[in-house]
Amino acid sequence: MTPNEVIAGAFRSGRHMVHRFVDDLSPAEWRHQPVPGANSAAWVVGHLALVARRIAGVRLGVPEAD
């Protein structure tokens, strides 16, 4: 297995896990902040998606969009 195949497998596994955790959330639960000033589930999932995209871009040599 090549390093890129391992990375791709990790991304697929991560995507599957995120869906298992959040697919049943209501819109209000997506926006809920556990304590004032804390990040909502929507923010956390968005952050993870952006980080994964950046990591994939660096690994695969894809430049970031402006």
Secondary structure as the mmCIF struct_conf table of DSSP 4:
data_model
#
loop_
_struct_conf.conf_type_id
_struct_conf.id
_struct_conf.beg_label_comp_id
_struct_conf.beg_label_asym_id
_struct_conf.beg_label_seq_id
_struct_conf.end_label_comp_id
_struct_conf.end_label_asym_id
_struct_conf.end_label_seq_id
HELX_RH_AL_P HELX_RH_AL_P1 PRO A 3 VAL A 22
TURN_TY1_P TURN_TY1_P1 ASP A 23 ASP A 24
HELX_RH_AL_P HELX_RH_AL_P2 PRO A 27 ARG A 31
BEND BEND1 PRO A 34 VAL A 35
TURN_TY1_P TURN_TY1_P2 PRO A 36 GLY A 37
HELX_LH_PP_P HELX_LH_PP_P1 ALA A 38 SER A 40
HELX_RH_AL_P HELX_RH_AL_P3 ALA A 41 LEU A 60
TURN_TY1_P TURN_TY1_P3 GLY A 61 GLY A 61
HELX_LH_PP_P HELX_LH_PP_P2 VAL A 62 ALA A 65
#
